[in-house]
Structures are given as structure tokens and as C-alpha cells.
Amino acid sequence: SGVESAPGKKDPFRLRAFFAEVEQADRTK
């Protein structure tokens, strides 16, 4: 299981990209 409870701890870039994707999806709702 490579899923961490806090993915941003080891991969802040991926976390930023995830939040950007969520924000974009929320905007086009």
C-alpha cells in the first residue's frame, strides 16, 4: 500500500496539482 494519509508530506508538487485539479473541477461544475 503506497497510499499515505498525508501525500503532501513527501510529494508537495503532487498535492498542489491535486488541489489545482479540484479547484478547476469545482469551477466548471
LINZI-V543632 format. One record per residue. N is the residue number from 0. D_LAST is the distance of its C-alpha to the last C-alpha in whole Angstrom. Layout:
{{N,D_LAST} {N,D_LAST}}
This chain:
{{0,32} {1,31} {2,28} {3,28} {4,27} {5,27} {6,25} {7,25} {8,29} {9,30} {10,27} {11,26} {12,24} {13,23} {14,21} {15,20} {16,18} {17,17} {18,15} {19,14} {20,12} {21,11} {22,10} {23,9} {24,6} {25,5} {26,6} {27,4} {28,0}}
